[in-house]
């Protein structure tokens, strides 16, 4: 699995996972349980979206379109 996106929170990661899967790309949310263990630290950079290597380029293109408001 290759990381294609660092999400700002669990909700964003699952939105992107759903978008990728709706476009035929199986995706996984990594770092799901790390947010609960950070205590007083800023909760950033722990949650990521991962896909199989052969789908990384397509996934990144879809995510870029999402970030620009295209999807």
Secondary structure, 3 states (H helix, E strand, C coil): CEEEEEECCHHHHHHHHHHHHHCCCCEEEECCCHHHHCCCCCCCCCEEEEECHHHHHHHHHHHHHHHCCCC
